[in-house]
Amino acid sequence: MSVGEFTIDPDIRRAQTLPAAVYHDPAYYALQKDRVFARSWQLVTGAERVKAPGHLLPLTLLDGCLDEPVVLTCADDGRLRCLSNVCTHRGTVVVEGEGHAHTLRCRYHGRRFALDGRCTFMPEFEEVEGFPSPADDLRSLPLERWGPLAFAGLDPAMPFDAWIGPVRERVGFLPLDGFVLDPSTSRDYLIRANWALYCDNYLEEFHIPYIHGGSLGDKLDYASYRTELFDFCNLQLGTTRNRDDAFRLPPGHPDEGTLVAAYYWWLFPNLMLNFYPWGLSVNVVQPLAPDRTRVSFLSYVWDERRRGEGAGADLHRVEMEDEEVVEAVQRGVRSRIYHRGRYSPRREVGTHHFHTLLARFMGR
């Protein structure tokens, strides 16, 4: 199947959902790699370990999708950098394991780089004109920090502040620098469905009483549950009737007087930041194939005493409920009969927002 152009009507009352082929056609999936994921901010895990000068940590940016080799370095100036980990001579991966060094050296032909990416030496290149030039340096990728999290991108289409800003303004009262990663409750889930279907399900409110009626649905006040839209992200404000399950909001907070059980943030295209009174659950949606997705759950805790309370108490059960229905949708969108659906103007504004952004980026 070939890629066909499509649009999403900005008026949700008239709009149709994504064409079914977007969820299973390899041509659409290939297009998304270049136009969506290569132009977005992605979570970089492990950055908190790189502290001392000389520390090197090779990583793969969006493993399974972009598969871009990068390396985090800390030079003598103490600055954390994210560099391309591909030698500018013949394309060999330069750093192959975590460690400490004062310089980067490609083992193939001996080309050397400083920890800021500058090419400093190449044997038997004395007669090469104009060497080294900036093209011989390891490319430095944009890298940003926020609390315990680090983000990088190949060529982000939006400034970092425009992307993360609404989140920072709303939950900035939380002591993010005190959030600690808990590996014991962090895990990966492999799902037999397209990555965008997983995001669709996360972003719509509609399914909560049907799919999560005996779990999450009992912890949230569905009647007052709502979604707020921003340029490159949106917020689902999960409210509760139980004061004990809610955040202790500071005076003057925009949600003061509201019993907020959870701040569910989605950031385009594939990141969820779920804030609960006990801390933060990060969901990284990693496409592996048109019909395969890995979702990494990373738990950052700051109040262990509240982990068994409220909307964030049983995330594994909620995930299992979501996986079953998303995998059923994946089977359905391959139907020769189904093509596109419609949106609920009250309960699917987040999904419509996601589809609008996706169509825009894929159409460029």
C-alpha positions as CSV (number, residue, x, y, z in Angstrom):
1,M,0.0,0.0,0.0
2,S,1.3,3.5,-0.9
3,V,1.2,6.5,1.3
4,G,-1.8,8.7,0.7
5,E,-2.2,12.3,1.9
6,F,-4.9,12.9,4.6
7,T,-6.0,15.7,6.8
8,I,-7.8,16.1,10.1
9,D,-10.5,18.7,10.2
10,P,-9.6,21.2,13.0
11,D,-13.3,21.2,14.0
12,I,-13.8,18.1,16.1
13,R,-17.5,18.1,15.4
14,R,-16.8,17.5,11.7
15,A,-13.5,15.6,11.8
16,Q,-12.8,12.0,11.0
17,T,-10.1,10.0,12.7
18,L,-6.9,8.8,11.2
19,P,-7.2,6.5,8.2
20,A,-6.9,2.9,9.3
21,A,-3.9,2.3,7.1
22,V,-1.8,4.7,9.2
23,Y,-1.9,2.1,12.0
24,H,-0.6,-0.8,9.9
25,D,0.9,0.2,6.6
26,P,4.7,0.0,6.6
27,A,4.9,3.0,4.3
28,Y,3.2,5.3,6.8
29,Y,5.4,3.8,9.6
30,A,8.6,4.6,7.6
31,L,7.3,8.2,6.9
32,Q,6.8,8.7,10.7
33,K,10.3,7.8,11.5
34,D,11.7,10.7,9.4
35,R,9.0,13.3,9.8
36,V,7.8,12.7,13.4
37,F,10.4,10.9,15.5
38,A,13.5,12.4,14.0
39,R,12.0,15.8,14.5
40,S,10.9,15.4,18.2
41,W,12.3,15.4,21.7
42,Q,13.1,12.0,23.1
43,L,13.8,10.8,26.7
44,V,17.4,9.9,27.3
45,T,17.7,7.4,30.2
46,G,20.8,7.1,32.3
47,A,21.9,10.7,32.1
48,E,21.8,11.1,35.8
49,R,24.8,8.7,36.0
50,V,27.1,10.9,34.0
51,K,28.5,13.4,36.5
52,A,32.3,13.3,36.7
53,P,34.6,14.7,33.9
54,G,35.6,11.9,31.6
55,H,32.4,9.8,32.1
56,L,31.1,8.3,28.8
57,L,27.8,6.6,28.3
58,P,26.8,5.2,24.8
59,L,23.1,5.0,24.1
60,T,20.6,4.4,21.3
61,L,18.2,7.2,20.7
62,L,14.7,5.7,20.5
63,D,15.9,2.1,20.3
64,G,13.9,0.0,17.8
65,C,12.7,3.0,15.8
66,L,15.3,5.7,15.1
67,D,18.2,3.4,16.3
68,E,20.5,6.4,16.4
69,P,23.9,5.8,18.2
70,V,24.7,8.6,20.5
71,V,27.0,9.1,23.5
72,L,26.7,11.2,26.6
73,T,30.0,12.8,27.7
74,C,31.1,15.0,30.5
75,A,34.2,17.1,29.7
76,D,36.4,19.0,32.0
77,D,34.0,21.9,32.0
78,G,31.4,19.7,33.7
79,R,28.9,20.1,31.0
80,L,26.8,17.1,29.9
81,R,26.7,16.7,26.1
82,C,25.0,14.4,23.7
83,L,27.1,13.6,20.7
84,S,26.7,11.5,17.6
85,N,28.5,8.2,18.3
86,V,29.4,7.6,14.7
87,C,33.0,8.3,13.5
88,T,33.1,11.0,10.8
89,H,35.7,9.0,8.8
90,R,34.1,5.7,7.9
91,G,31.0,5.5,10.1
92,T,32.2,3.2,12.9
93,V,30.6,3.4,16.3
94,V,33.2,5.2,18.4
95,V,32.3,4.4,22.1
96,E,31.1,0.8,22.6
97,G,30.8,0.7,26.4
98,E,30.3,2.9,29.4
99,G,33.5,4.1,31.1
100,H,35.9,7.0,31.7
101,A,38.4,8.5,29.2
102,H,40.0,11.8,28.5
103,T,39.5,11.5,24.7
104,L,37.4,9.5,22.2
105,R,39.3,7.2,19.9
106,C,37.8,5.2,17.0
107,R,39.3,1.7,17.1
108,Y,39.0,1.3,13.3
109,H,41.5,3.9,12.1
110,G,42.5,5.8,15.2
111,R,40.6,9.1,14.6
112,R,40.4,11.0,17.9
113,F,37.9,13.4,19.3
114,A,37.7,15.6,22.4
115,L,34.9,15.1,24.8
116,D,33.1,18.1,23.3
117,G,33.1,16.3,19.9
118,R,35.9,18.2,18.2
119,C,38.1,16.1,15.9
120,T,41.7,16.5,17.2
121,F,43.8,13.9,15.3
122,M,43.8,11.4,12.4
123,P,46.9,9.4,11.6
124,E,48.3,9.7,8.0
125,F,46.1,12.6,7.1
126,E,48.9,15.2,6.9
127,E,48.4,15.8,3.2
128,V,44.6,16.1,3.4
129,E,43.6,19.7,2.6
130,G,41.4,21.6,5.0
131,F,41.6,18.9,7.7
132,P,40.1,18.9,10.3
133,S,37.0,20.9,9.5
134,P,33.8,21.3,11.4
135,A,32.4,18.4,9.2
136,D,35.0,16.1,10.9
137,D,33.6,16.8,14.4
138,L,31.1,14.6,16.1
139,R,27.8,16.3,15.8
140,S,26.4,17.7,19.0
141,L,22.7,17.1,19.5
142,P,20.4,19.4,21.5
143,L,20.2,18.1,25.1
144,E,18.0,19.5,27.9
145,R,17.4,18.6,31.5
146,W,14.3,18.9,33.7
147,G,14.4,17.5,37.2
148,P,15.6,13.9,37.0
149,L,14.9,13.7,33.3
150,A,17.0,14.4,30.2
151,F,15.9,14.9,26.6
152,A,17.6,15.0,23.3
153,G,16.6,15.1,19.6
154,L,18.1,14.7,16.2
155,D,16.4,17.9,14.8
156,P,13.5,18.9,17.1
157,A,10.8,20.9,15.3
158,M,9.9,22.9,18.4
159,P,12.0,24.6,21.1
160,F,12.3,22.6,24.3
161,D,10.6,25.3,26.4
162,A,7.6,25.3,24.0
163,W,7.3,21.5,24.4
164,I,7.8,21.1,28.1
165,G,6.7,24.6,29.3
166,P,3.0,23.9,30.1
167,V,4.1,20.8,32.2
168,R,6.7,22.8,34.1
169,E,4.2,25.6,34.9
170,R,1.5,23.3,36.2
171,V,3.5,20.8,38.3
172,G,6.6,23.0,39.1
173,F,5.5,23.0,42.7
174,L,6.7,19.4,43.1
175,P,10.3,18.8,44.3
176,L,11.4,17.1,41.0
177,D,15.1,17.2,42.0
178,G,14.2,14.9,44.9
179,F,12.4,12.3,42.7
180,V,14.4,9.1,42.7
181,L,14.2,6.3,40.0
182,D,12.9,3.0,41.4
183,P,14.2,0.2,39.2
184,S,12.2,-2.4,41.1
185,T,8.9,-1.0,39.9
186,S,10.1,0.1,36.4
187,R,9.4,-2.3,33.6
188,D,8.8,-2.8,29.9
189,Y,5.6,-4.0,28.2
190,L,5.6,-5.4,24.7
191,I,2.3,-4.8,22.9
192,R,1.0,-6.2,19.6
193,A,-0.3,-2.9,18.3
194,N,0.8,0.2,16.6
195,W,2.3,3.0,18.7
196,A,-0.3,5.5,17.7
197,L,-3.1,3.3,18.8
198,Y,-1.5,3.1,22.2
199,C,-1.4,6.9,22.3
200,D,-5.0,7.1,21.1
201,N,-6.2,5.0,24.0
202,Y,-4.2,7.0,26.5
203,L,-5.5,10.3,25.2
204,E,-9.3,9.6,25.2
205,E,-11.4,9.7,28.3
206,F,-14.2,7.7,26.8
207,H,-13.0,4.2,27.7
208,I,-12.4,4.8,31.4
209,P,-15.8,3.6,32.8
210,Y,-15.9,0.7,30.2
211,I,-12.3,-0.7,30.4
212,H,-11.2,0.5,33.9
213,G,-14.6,0.4,35.7
214,G,-13.3,-1.8,38.5
215,S,-9.8,-0.3,38.8
216,L,-9.0,3.3,37.7
217,G,-12.6,4.2,37.2
218,D,-13.3,3.7,41.0
219,K,-10.5,6.2,41.8
220,L,-11.5,9.0,39.5
221,D,-14.5,11.4,39.2
222,Y,-15.4,10.7,35.6
223,A,-18.0,13.5,35.6
224,S,-15.4,16.2,36.2
225,Y,-12.5,14.6,34.3
226,R,-11.3,16.9,31.6
227,T,-8.6,17.5,28.9
228,E,-6.7,20.7,28.4
229,L,-4.9,21.4,25.1
230,F,-1.5,23.1,24.5
231,D,0.6,23.5,21.4
232,F,2.6,20.3,21.6
233,C,1.1,18.6,24.6
234,N,-2.1,18.1,26.5
235,L,-3.2,17.4,30.0
236,Q,-5.9,15.1,31.4
237,L,-6.8,16.3,34.8
238,G,-7.8,13.3,36.8
239,T,-10.0,14.4,39.7
240,T,-11.3,12.5,42.7
241,R,-14.0,12.7,45.4
242,N,-11.6,11.4,48.1
243,R,-9.5,14.1,49.6
244,D,-7.0,11.6,50.9
245,D,-6.1,10.6,47.4
246,A,-5.5,14.1,46.1
247,F,-2.4,16.4,45.8
248,R,-1.7,18.9,48.6
249,L,-1.6,21.9,46.3
250,P,0.1,25.1,47.3
251,P,-1.8,28.4,47.8
252,G,-2.4,30.2,44.5
253,H,-2.0,27.1,42.4
254,P,-4.3,27.1,39.3
255,D,-6.1,24.0,40.5
256,E,-6.5,25.2,44.1
257,G,-9.8,23.9,45.4
258,T,-9.9,21.0,43.0
259,L,-9.2,17.4,44.3
260,V,-6.6,16.4,41.8
261,A,-5.7,12.7,41.9
262,A,-3.4,12.7,38.8
263,Y,-1.9,15.0,36.2
264,Y,-1.7,12.9,33.0
265,W,0.5,14.8,30.6
266,W,1.1,13.6,27.0
267,L,3.9,15.2,25.0
268,F,4.0,14.9,21.2
269,P,4.6,12.4,19.9
270,N,5.3,9.5,22.3
271,L,5.8,10.5,25.9
272,M,3.5,10.4,28.9
273,L,4.4,12.0,32.3
274,N,1.9,10.8,34.9
275,F,2.2,12.7,38.2
276,Y,0.6,11.2,41.3
277,P,0.9,12.3,44.9
278,W,3.6,9.6,45.4
279,G,5.7,10.7,42.4
280,L,6.0,10.3,38.6
281,S,5.4,7.4,36.3
282,V,7.0,8.0,32.9
283,N,5.7,6.1,29.9
284,V,7.9,6.0,26.8
285,V,6.1,4.6,23.8
286,Q,8.7,3.1,21.5
287,P,7.6,1.9,18.0
288,L,9.2,-1.4,17.0
289,A,7.2,-2.2,13.8
290,P,3.9,-1.1,12.3
291,D,2.1,-3.5,14.7
292,R,4.6,-3.8,17.6
293,T,5.3,-1.4,20.4
294,R,7.4,-1.4,23.5
295,V,6.2,0.8,26.4
296,S,8.7,1.5,29.1
297,F,7.3,2.4,32.5
298,L,9.9,4.3,34.7
299,S,8.9,5.1,38.3
300,Y,10.3,8.1,40.1
301,V,9.3,8.2,43.8
302,W,9.3,11.1,46.3
303,D,6.7,10.0,48.8
304,E,6.8,6.2,49.3
305,R,4.0,6.3,51.9
306,R,1.4,7.2,49.3
307,R,2.2,4.6,46.7
308,G,-0.7,2.4,47.6
309,E,-3.3,5.2,47.3
310,G,-5.5,6.6,44.6
311,A,-5.2,6.6,40.8
312,G,-1.5,5.6,40.8
313,A,-1.9,2.6,43.1
314,D,-2.2,-0.3,40.6
315,L,-0.6,0.8,37.3
316,H,0.1,-2.8,36.2
317,R,-3.6,-3.8,36.2
318,V,-4.5,-0.6,34.3
319,E,-1.8,-1.4,31.8
320,M,-3.1,-4.9,31.3
321,E,-6.6,-3.6,30.7
322,D,-5.4,-1.1,28.2
323,E,-3.2,-3.6,26.3
324,E,-6.1,-6.0,25.7
325,V,-8.3,-3.4,24.2
326,V,-5.5,-1.8,22.1
327,E,-4.5,-5.2,20.6
328,A,-8.1,-5.8,19.7
329,V,-8.3,-2.5,17.9
330,Q,-5.1,-3.4,16.0
331,R,-6.8,-6.5,14.7
332,G,-9.9,-4.4,13.8
333,V,-8.1,-1.6,11.8
334,R,-6.8,-4.1,9.4
335,S,-10.4,-4.8,8.3
336,R,-11.2,-4.2,4.6
337,I,-14.4,-2.6,5.7
338,Y,-13.3,-0.1,8.4
339,H,-11.7,3.1,7.2
340,R,-12.2,6.1,9.6
341,G,-14.3,6.9,12.6
342,R,-15.6,10.1,14.3
343,Y,-14.8,11.8,17.6
344,S,-16.7,12.6,20.8
345,P,-16.4,16.4,21.2
346,R,-16.6,15.9,24.9
347,R,-14.4,12.9,25.5
348,E,-11.9,12.6,22.6
349,V,-10.4,16.1,22.4
350,G,-7.0,14.7,23.3
351,T,-7.1,12.1,20.6
352,H,-8.2,14.7,18.0
353,H,-5.3,17.0,19.1
354,F,-2.8,14.1,18.6
355,H,-4.2,13.2,15.2
356,T,-4.1,16.9,14.1
357,L,-0.4,17.1,15.1
358,L,0.5,13.8,13.5
359,A,-1.2,14.7,10.2
360,R,0.6,18.0,10.2
361,F,4.0,16.5,10.8
362,M,3.5,13.7,8.3
363,G,2.4,16.1,5.7
364,R,5.5,18.2,5.8
